[in-house]
Amino acid sequence: MSRLDRRSFLGVTLGGTLALTLPVSARAQSRRLGKIEYGVASVDAIYATAYVALRKNFFEAEGLEVAYLNSQSGPRSKQMLAAQQLFVTTTGANDSIALTLSGKPSVIVFGLDIRVGFANILVNKELHDSGKVKRLEDLAGQTLAVTQPQAATWLMAVYILDKVGVKDKVTIRGLGDFVTMMGAVKTKQAAATMATVSMIDKAREEGWGVPLFDVTDQAAWARIFGGDLPGVCCYVLEETAKKRADAVQAFVNGMVKGADFVNTQSAEAIADVIYADYLSGFPRDAVVKAIGIYKNNWWNRTNVVSRESYDRLLGIMGGGRQYSDDELRRVPYETGVDMGFVRKARKL
């Protein structure tokens, strides 16, 4: 595939599917299980496993033709999945639970990480250096940007603010996507934003932002979250997992191959595969650095979402933050997660 310039990159990833040119044999093989639509909630190095699987035609090798779409947020992805405009999506794990509770049962079939890579909080450097916002508690009276209300970024914001006692004192503002969120902090329309590693690196490089909460800080993570947590996952409708199990298995097989690639290759080698087509909106050095951090700290090496981490997520969503504890009892691990596809792919 030819290299995409920034304008083409944004036009494709924000506007719809990315058409991949495949060898004739791969296209022929992909017809065996048909075509599916795959939505990913945003554009970031955190989704490197998916980008690798797409770019290296791992899905096609499994007999599945995959059309990729930047679905732009967790809530939008949920809506598209519920309407069967998407076959599978990758967003925050809480979105799958929320979809089930809204009346469209879905199941998590693949885990990408064991720590939430977008739970960082990035603050405007001028506000930080002036002493106005030096600690999480100082966000009281300020505005914090997220993608959308009820999205995974929103949930992380609510939980962190609740843990430090200022949840009801901060204005949480949904701005749609990571680029807009960064722009709001840069121009001080928001004091801070939920952020990925790539966003933090971009802010540091340009000199307008610093991290207020950093998920790579082990002590800070343990203080707020306490242990492993599924951040980003792949999920499908429950009926899809039952009626089209062969296609779901082929998708998971492709993702496992993508995960094995990112787990065994250097950050530079991973960037060589995915940067031009998916991440050219970020400085390449920042992408390589982010991939290295994700790879060394919290990508899920087995892709199995454990009961313990899932239950920890339910605890974060509960307590009235997103749902009541009674509501969440309707989505136990046994119904909210199906790791059979991963276990079969990995022969576990």
C-alpha positions, 0 to 999 in steps of 0.5 A: 500500500502506498504511503498516505499523507496526513490529509489522506490519512485523516480523510480515510480514518475519519471518513470510513473504511480503509480499502486494502489491496490484497494479492489475488490469492488472499482475496479469493481465500477471504471469500470463504467466510465473507466480509465483515465490518470492523470498527475501532474507536479511535486512532492510536498506537494502543490499537497496534495489534489490530492495525498489524492484523489488518496490514499483514492480511492475517484476517484474509489468511483465515478466510475473512475479508475485513473492512476497517472503520475508525468508528471514532468513539465507544458510544458510537461503536456500540450504536453501530454494533447494536444496529449490526452496522459493525460485526465486531468492534474494539473499544473500552471493555466497559462498552460491551457491558453497557451494551448488554445492560441496554438490552443488546447482549454482547460478549468480550472475545479478545483482550488487548491489554491489562491496564487502561492506556487512556487513563492518563490525565494530561494538563495544560503546562501553564496551569501546572507550572503556575501551581494552579493544577499540580495534583489531581485534587486541584482539578476541582473547579476545572474542566476535564475533556473526554471523548463522550459521556459514558465512554471508557474515557469518561468512566476512567475520569469519573472513577479517578476523580471519585477516588480523590474526592472531587468527582462532583466538582469537575466539569467533564466535557465530551469532545468527540475524539483525541485530536479535539481533546488535545486542542482544547487543553492546548488552548485552555478551553479545558484544563486537562484531558484523558489521554493516551501515551501518544497524546502525552508525548505530543503535548510534551514535544510541543511544550503545552502539556504535562501528565497529571496522572500517569498510568506507567507510574506503578505506585499511582496505578496501584493507589487508584486501580489496585491491579490489572484491568481490561482497558481495550477489547474486541466484542461482538453481539451474543447472537453473532458469537452463536450464529457466526462462530466460524467468522468470530473464530477467524477474526480472533485467530487473526488478532492473535497473530497480530498480538504475537507479532507485536509481542515478539517484534521491536517497537521500530519494526511494528511502526514500520508495518503500521505507521504510514497507513494508520498513525501518520497523524502523530510524530513517528518518534512518539508512535515508536515510544508509545508502542514500546511503553504499551509493549513493555507495560500492559499489552495482554500477552495471552489476550485472555480477559481474566475473571479477576480483572473483569470483576475489578472493572465491574467494581469501577463501573458500579457504586453509582458511577455508571451503574448500580451494583444490582444492575451489574450483577446481570452481567457476570463474567460467565455471560459478559466474557467468552474466552473460548475463541482465544483459547482455541486460537492459542490452543490453551 
